[in-house]
């Protein structure tokens, strides 16, 4: 009989490292894909400590491959000469057909590739990359207004249901 995994071990294997909430505010998300990252050993150790910032990151195409840029993974504190550069360019690992599709769509006017989240999945680092189109200022205000209106409507419904009992 197989030994059951402890819940703590499972949490360590599937854990969110960083989220990019700003991207959902600044961009209209059209499509997403999960990609692996080619990392150095000290980068993985730094990520296991939960240290990463993806809010200023983007993906770009170079020689038919996608690269993640602008993402900050701080140096590993206990690292030596093998330590990595904090803002180096990192290769995204994806299937060729997915990569070609995202490169083709990102070349359209107004589109860009932004990271939405970085997480561990079965012990490997994954990044959720989104094909996004920039929002204008009035679009952002409209989204906030709609979200506020929905929240107020839900509160009104809850108050009405409580009084009805």
HELIX and SHEET records of a PDB file:
HELIX    1   1 UNK A    7  UNK A   13  1                                   7    
HELIX    2   2 UNK A   21  UNK A   26  1                                   6    
HELIX    3   3 UNK A   41  UNK A   48  1                                   8    
HELIX    4   4 UNK A   96  UNK A  106  1                                  11    
HELIX    5   5 UNK A  137  UNK A  164  1                                  28    
SHEET    1   A 7 UNK A  16  UNK A  19  0                                        
SHEET    2   A 7 UNK A 111  UNK A 121 -1                                        
SHEET    3   A 7 UNK A 124  UNK A 134 -1                                        
SHEET    4   A 7 UNK A  27  UNK A  37 -1                                        
SHEET    5   A 7 UNK A  90  UNK A  93 -1                                        
SHEET    6   A 7 UNK A  65  UNK A  69 -1                                        
SHEET    7   A 7 UNK A  58  UNK A  62 -1                                        
END                                                                             
